[in-house]
Amino acid sequence: MGNLKFPDGALSPHDRRRLEDVYQYVREQCDTFIGYPCTMHFDYTPLLPFLAYPVNNVGDPFAASSYRVHTREIEREVLAWFAELMHIAPEEYWGYVTNGGTEGNLYGLFLARERFPTGVAYYSEDTHYSVYKNLRLLNMRHIMIKSQPNGEIDYGDLYETMRIHRDCPPIIFANIGTTMTEGIDNVRTIQDMFKKLAIHESHIHCDAALAGMTLPFMDDAPAFDFATGIDSLSISGHKFIGSPIPCGIVLTRKHYVERIARSIEYVGTLDTTITGSRNGITPLFLWYAVKQAGRDGFKRRVAACLDNARYTVEQFKRIGVEARRNPCAITVVFPKPPQSVLHKWQIAVNGDRAHIILMPSTTLQHVDELIADIAAANKAAAAPSDTQKPAAKKRPTPAGAPQRTT
């Protein structure tokens, strides 16, 4: 009947067509999907047999459980890979595979609140929208800090605000790649502020949803790992790595987690995670991806994306559109184009700005077609409409010519 295969009698012809239609819709939307940081550069077909089982990594991935249909060992290997990438020793880290960046950020803020109940959370105005929601869920005191034009936090505003509230431990929500411009908050600059203000108790959480899988593979990227002194971080798995199911990882220092852990008799394990039941399939995806690509593979992938981002900026400028990108960014920002272009290419906007992200599955053909669409739309917008065209002048009647009568 189509691309989907159904057992005989499983669904009515109407229901089969319904799923076929949805499948075709999803496929078609992926043809022009370049405005959000999700790659389609993956193939997990060899893992399909796992979908026949109720795999659940309930509870702590490092603790035993009476629920034994799980992939915890694979999950721990995934975490070990990221821990090595983020320069934290095996005996010092703890983490788990999350449902995505929002959960990872929620966990980092939760740990910070438990460490410092009287602390104040600081985050920039370019921070992802979900962070404000997380702060409200945790009932944490928080202050928004101004951003610089490139999306990076305004260090002067942060310094002055922390100075005013020196009696409260600062909880820094550092963006390692903001949503709109991929701006990076400099962790070392923030730590220098702590020293100047004689602040000895703090927590730095890094939201590295996208750039957590690009910056480590660049030679000149700013450092944000545990070697620089951060306390927790979150990286998405469905963004640069790629996954059909949203996922991610959160990493932190082990001794922070020990203070919140409690034993749950029903599942025979420790309760240390935000969610109880946890996806046991997504760790398989991440494991397969990092084993298949390796560090060298990701390094090549990142280099290609950076080349494509540079190309994109050049092509925008070629048609007279002022586009820009931050150093080390694969996000290209440009003036908001007409709605027809936004709709076709599924482009995210913020005010008068728009962006595309040069993910591994975004090709130069995508870029060229987008540029052509914007050039055509701009040309059409600049052309005078029929109502704007000046009326044709009447030709004067020569002297002595007969007058036309009605």
PLY file of the C-alpha trace (Angstrom):
ply
format ascii 1.0
element vertex 406
property float x
property float y
property float z
element edge 405
property int vertex1
property int vertex2
end_header
0.00 0.00 0.00
2.81 2.41 0.81
6.03 2.85 2.77
4.57 1.51 6.01
4.12 -2.23 6.53
1.17 -3.53 8.56
0.35 -7.08 9.66
-2.79 -8.48 8.05
-5.87 -7.32 9.91
-3.96 -4.99 12.22
-5.76 -1.84 11.03
-8.69 -0.93 8.85
-7.91 0.46 5.37
-9.01 3.89 6.64
-6.60 3.78 9.58
-3.77 2.55 7.38
-4.31 5.47 5.03
-4.34 7.78 8.02
-0.86 6.67 9.09
0.40 6.72 5.51
-0.77 10.32 5.21
0.99 11.29 8.43
4.16 9.55 7.27
4.08 11.39 3.93
3.49 14.68 5.72
6.51 14.17 7.98
8.72 13.19 5.05
7.69 16.24 3.06
8.28 18.64 5.96
11.82 17.31 6.36
12.69 18.42 2.82
12.74 22.08 3.91
13.61 21.78 7.60
16.57 24.12 8.24
15.37 26.65 10.82
15.78 24.54 13.97
18.79 22.75 15.47
17.84 19.16 14.70
19.77 16.96 12.29
18.39 14.14 10.19
21.89 12.73 9.73
21.24 9.39 11.44
20.09 5.84 10.76
19.18 3.61 13.69
17.56 0.87 11.63
19.81 -1.85 13.18
18.31 -1.04 16.58
14.67 -1.56 15.58
14.41 -5.03 17.24
14.76 -3.32 20.65
11.33 -1.73 20.10
9.72 -5.10 20.78
10.52 -4.85 24.51
9.38 -2.62 27.43
12.84 -1.21 28.06
12.83 1.15 31.05
15.91 2.64 32.74
13.92 3.57 35.83
15.92 5.30 38.56
19.64 5.83 38.97
21.74 4.49 36.06
24.57 3.64 38.45
22.47 1.69 40.95
20.98 -1.80 40.73
17.22 -2.19 40.25
14.65 -4.95 40.54
13.37 -3.82 37.11
15.82 -5.70 34.92
14.51 -4.95 31.39
16.86 -2.02 30.95
19.90 -0.67 29.09
21.69 0.91 32.07
25.06 -0.53 31.12
24.80 1.12 27.70
23.63 4.35 29.37
26.69 4.35 31.64
28.97 3.93 28.62
27.28 6.91 26.97
27.82 8.99 30.10
31.46 7.89 30.29
31.99 9.07 26.71
30.57 12.50 27.51
32.43 12.69 30.82
35.73 12.16 29.03
34.74 14.79 26.46
33.95 17.24 29.27
37.14 16.46 31.23
35.83 15.04 34.47
37.37 11.95 36.10
35.38 8.68 36.23
35.21 8.69 40.01
33.99 12.30 40.15
30.97 12.47 37.83
27.35 11.41 37.85
24.64 11.85 35.25
21.87 10.27 33.25
20.24 10.30 29.82
17.38 12.81 29.90
14.32 13.53 27.78
16.03 16.65 26.42
17.64 19.96 27.30
14.79 21.29 29.44
15.04 18.33 31.82
18.83 18.59 31.93
18.64 22.27 32.80
15.94 21.62 35.38
18.20 19.04 37.03
21.20 21.39 37.11
19.11 24.15 38.71
17.57 21.65 41.15
21.02 20.60 42.35
22.05 24.25 42.66
18.98 25.05 44.75
19.61 22.08 47.04
23.22 23.19 47.49
22.33 26.84 48.07
18.71 27.34 49.20
19.31 31.08 49.64
21.08 31.46 46.30
20.06 33.76 43.46
19.93 32.44 39.89
21.29 34.72 37.16
20.48 34.21 33.48
20.60 36.43 30.42
17.61 37.74 28.47
18.68 35.54 25.53
18.32 32.37 27.62
15.96 29.65 26.34
12.33 30.25 27.28
12.11 27.02 29.30
14.58 28.24 31.92
12.17 30.80 33.35
9.60 28.00 33.62
12.14 25.79 35.41
12.96 28.56 37.87
9.26 29.00 38.64
8.80 25.25 39.12
11.69 25.25 41.59
10.48 28.47 43.24
13.99 29.91 42.95
14.84 33.54 43.39
16.16 34.77 40.05
17.32 37.91 38.23
17.47 38.38 34.47
20.68 39.98 33.17
20.96 42.05 30.01
22.46 40.48 26.89
24.97 41.86 24.44
23.93 42.22 20.77
25.67 38.91 19.94
23.59 37.04 22.52
26.36 36.79 25.11
25.57 37.85 28.66
26.37 41.47 29.62
29.25 40.98 32.06
29.04 44.53 33.40
25.39 44.08 34.33
26.10 40.65 35.82
29.00 41.95 37.91
27.05 44.90 39.29
24.00 42.75 40.08
26.10 40.12 41.88
27.88 42.89 43.79
24.55 44.17 45.09
23.56 40.64 46.18
26.92 39.46 47.52
25.25 37.93 50.58
23.52 35.34 48.37
25.45 32.54 46.62
25.24 33.10 42.84
23.74 30.36 40.69
24.87 31.10 37.15
22.89 29.75 34.23
25.53 30.01 31.50
24.49 29.74 27.87
26.92 27.75 25.77
25.17 28.76 22.59
22.02 30.88 22.91
18.88 29.86 21.06
18.84 32.64 18.49
22.48 33.63 17.87
24.53 30.81 19.46
26.14 33.34 21.79
28.51 31.84 24.38
28.81 33.05 27.97
32.46 32.99 29.01
32.80 30.79 32.09
36.31 32.00 32.94
35.21 35.65 32.83
32.39 34.83 35.26
34.78 33.01 37.59
37.09 36.03 37.57
34.13 38.07 38.83
33.72 35.65 41.72
37.33 36.30 42.72
36.98 40.08 42.48
33.84 39.98 44.62
35.35 37.47 47.09
32.54 35.00 46.37
33.46 31.52 47.58
30.16 29.67 47.17
28.60 29.39 43.73
27.13 27.02 41.16
27.63 27.30 37.41
25.30 25.30 35.20
25.98 25.26 31.46
23.22 24.89 28.90
25.19 23.37 26.01
22.21 21.94 24.13
23.69 22.41 20.66
27.24 23.72 21.09
28.11 21.00 23.59
28.65 18.77 20.57
30.45 21.33 18.39
32.81 23.39 20.56
34.81 20.41 21.93
35.78 19.55 18.35
37.17 23.00 17.50
40.72 24.10 18.21
39.95 27.73 19.12
36.67 27.40 21.02
36.14 28.86 24.51
36.35 26.29 27.31
33.26 25.43 29.37
34.01 21.94 30.69
34.53 20.62 34.22
38.24 21.42 34.02
37.24 25.10 34.01
35.30 24.61 37.24
31.67 24.29 36.15
29.28 22.31 38.36
26.75 20.82 35.94
25.87 20.84 32.25
23.22 19.67 29.83
23.69 18.58 26.20
20.91 17.58 23.81
21.13 14.31 21.90
18.53 15.00 19.22
20.23 18.17 18.00
23.76 17.74 16.61
24.07 13.99 17.22
20.59 13.22 15.93
17.76 11.07 17.23
14.16 10.34 16.20
13.22 10.80 19.87
14.19 13.93 21.87
16.89 13.13 24.41
20.03 14.46 26.04
22.45 14.02 28.90
23.08 15.83 32.15
26.41 15.61 33.94
27.41 16.89 37.36
29.78 16.22 40.22
28.92 13.01 42.07
29.00 14.41 45.60
26.28 16.94 44.74
23.88 14.11 43.91
24.62 12.08 47.02
22.92 14.70 49.18
19.56 14.34 47.35
19.47 10.55 46.77
16.91 8.38 48.54
16.17 4.67 48.29
12.88 3.46 46.76
11.87 -0.07 47.79
9.26 -0.57 45.03
11.81 -0.44 42.19
14.80 -1.46 44.30
16.95 1.49 43.31
17.91 5.05 44.20
15.71 8.00 43.32
18.16 10.56 41.96
16.59 11.59 38.65
13.80 14.02 37.74
11.62 11.38 36.10
11.09 7.90 37.53
10.54 5.78 34.44
13.14 6.75 31.84
13.58 5.94 28.18
15.81 2.91 27.69
15.87 3.24 23.88
17.47 6.69 23.56
20.67 5.58 25.34
20.99 2.96 22.58
20.70 5.67 19.93
23.36 7.83 21.59
25.67 4.85 22.16
25.34 3.76 18.53
25.98 7.31 17.28
29.11 8.02 19.33
30.56 4.57 18.65
29.90 4.85 14.93
31.27 8.39 14.47
33.90 8.62 17.20
35.65 11.87 18.02
37.30 12.05 14.60
33.94 11.66 12.89
32.37 14.46 14.92
35.40 16.66 14.30
34.95 16.25 10.54
31.23 16.83 10.86
31.72 20.05 12.82
34.33 21.34 10.35
31.92 20.75 7.45
29.11 22.59 9.25
31.40 25.57 9.94
32.40 25.69 6.26
28.73 25.67 5.28
27.97 28.45 7.76
30.71 30.64 6.25
29.37 29.90 2.77
25.87 30.86 3.85
26.97 34.27 5.17
28.80 34.93 1.89
25.73 34.02 -0.17
23.49 36.29 1.85
25.89 39.18 1.36
26.02 38.42 -2.36
22.32 39.28 -2.66
22.64 42.34 -0.42
21.33 40.80 2.81
23.40 41.55 5.91
23.88 38.18 7.62
26.24 37.38 10.47
27.34 34.60 12.76
29.29 34.46 16.00
32.79 32.97 16.06
32.58 29.17 16.39
28.85 29.25 15.53
26.97 27.23 12.93
23.97 29.55 13.33
23.53 32.32 10.75
21.36 35.31 11.70
19.74 37.58 9.12
16.83 40.05 8.79
13.39 38.48 8.97
12.32 37.52 5.42
8.74 37.49 4.07
6.24 35.09 5.61
6.23 32.86 2.52
9.94 32.13 3.03
9.54 31.61 6.78
6.74 29.12 6.21
8.44 27.13 3.45
11.76 26.72 5.29
10.34 26.49 8.84
12.53 29.36 10.02
12.48 30.54 13.63
12.25 34.28 14.30
12.72 36.67 17.20
11.50 40.18 16.55
13.01 41.37 13.29
15.65 38.62 13.24
15.60 35.15 11.74
18.15 32.36 11.69
19.07 29.04 10.18
21.38 26.44 11.68
23.84 24.65 9.42
23.29 21.18 10.82
24.96 18.05 9.37
21.83 17.32 7.30
21.60 20.88 5.90
23.19 20.92 2.45
24.53 23.70 0.24
21.62 22.97 -2.07
19.27 23.90 0.78
21.23 27.12 1.26
21.22 28.02 -2.43
17.46 27.44 -2.72
16.80 29.52 0.40
18.96 32.36 -0.90
17.14 32.25 -4.25
13.75 32.37 -2.49
14.78 35.36 -0.37
16.26 37.18 -3.36
13.05 36.62 -5.34
10.85 37.69 -2.42
12.91 40.84 -1.84
12.78 41.70 -5.53
9.01 41.25 -5.60
8.62 43.40 -2.48
10.73 46.17 -4.02
8.80 46.23 -7.32
6.01 48.85 -7.46
2.49 47.45 -7.46
-0.14 48.45 -10.03
-1.61 50.98 -7.61
1.83 52.53 -7.08
2.60 52.94 -10.79
2.18 56.55 -12.02
-0.84 57.12 -14.29
-0.06 57.48 -18.00
-0.03 61.10 -19.12
-2.64 62.22 -21.71
-1.13 63.12 -25.02
-2.04 66.72 -25.93
-4.38 67.19 -28.91
-2.59 68.94 -31.81
-3.87 72.44 -32.63
-6.58 72.38 -35.26
-7.32 68.68 -34.87
-11.00 67.72 -34.63
-12.22 67.23 -31.06
-13.60 63.83 -30.08
-17.18 63.93 -28.90
-19.14 61.39 -26.90
0 1
1 2
2 3
3 4
4 5
5 6
6 7
7 8
8 9
9 10
10 11
11 12
12 13
13 14
14 15
15 16
16 17
17 18
18 19
19 20
20 21
21 22
22 23
23 24
24 25
25 26
26 27
27 28
28 29
29 30
30 31
31 32
32 33
33 34
34 35
35 36
36 37
37 38
38 39
39 40
40 41
41 42
42 43
43 44
44 45
45 46
46 47
47 48
48 49
49 50
50 51
51 52
52 53
53 54
54 55
55 56
56 57
57 58
58 59
59 60
60 61
61 62
62 63
63 64
64 65
65 66
66 67
67 68
68 69
69 70
70 71
71 72
72 73
73 74
74 75
75 76
76 77
77 78
78 79
79 80
80 81
81 82
82 83
83 84
84 85
85 86
86 87
87 88
88 89
89 90
90 91
91 92
92 93
93 94
94 95
95 96
96 97
97 98
98 99
99 100
100 101
101 102
102 103
103 104
104 105
105 106
106 107
107 108
108 109
109 110
110 111
111 112
112 113
113 114
114 115
115 116
116 117
117 118
118 119
119 120
120 121
121 122
122 123
123 124
124 125
125 126
126 127
127 128
128 129
129 130
130 131
131 132
132 133
133 134
134 135
135 136
136 137
137 138
138 139
139 140
140 141
141 142
142 143
143 144
144 145
145 146
146 147
147 148
148 149
149 150
150 151
151 152
152 153
153 154
154 155
155 156
156 157
157 158
158 159
159 160
160 161
161 162
162 163
163 164
164 165
165 166
166 167
167 168
168 169
169 170
170 171
171 172
172 173
173 174
174 175
175 176
176 177
177 178
178 179
179 180
180 181
181 182
182 183
183 184
184 185
185 186
186 187
187 188
188 189
189 190
190 191
191 192
192 193
193 194
194 195
195 196
196 197
197 198
198 199
199 200
200 201
201 202
202 203
203 204
204 205
205 206
206 207
207 208
208 209
209 210
210 211
211 212
212 213
213 214
214 215
215 216
216 217
217 218
218 219
219 220
220 221
221 222
222 223
223 224
224 225
225 226
226 227
227 228
228 229
229 230
230 231
231 232
232 233
233 234
234 235
235 236
236 237
237 238
238 239
239 240
240 241
241 242
242 243
243 244
244 245
245 246
246 247
247 248
248 249
249 250
250 251
251 252
252 253
253 254
254 255
255 256
256 257
257 258
258 259
259 260
260 261
261 262
262 263
263 264
264 265
265 266
266 267
267 268
268 269
269 270
270 271
271 272
272 273
273 274
274 275
275 276
276 277
277 278
278 279
279 280
280 281
281 282
282 283
283 284
284 285
285 286
286 287
287 288
288 289
289 290
290 291
291 292
292 293
293 294
294 295
295 296
296 297
297 298
298 299
299 300
300 301
301 302
302 303
303 304
304 305
305 306
306 307
307 308
308 309
309 310
310 311
311 312
312 313
313 314
314 315
315 316
316 317
317 318
318 319
319 320
320 321
321 322
322 323
323 324
324 325
325 326
326 327
327 328
328 329
329 330
330 331
331 332
332 333
333 334
334 335
335 336
336 337
337 338
338 339
339 340
340 341
341 342
342 343
343 344
344 345
345 346
346 347
347 348
348 349
349 350
350 351
351 352
352 353
353 354
354 355
355 356
356 357
357 358
358 359
359 360
360 361
361 362
362 363
363 364
364 365
365 366
366 367
367 368
368 369
369 370
370 371
371 372
372 373
373 374
374 375
375 376
376 377
377 378
378 379
379 380
380 381
381 382
382 383
383 384
384 385
385 386
386 387
387 388
388 389
389 390
390 391
391 392
392 393
393 394
394 395
395 396
396 397
397 398
398 399
399 400
400 401
401 402
402 403
403 404
404 405
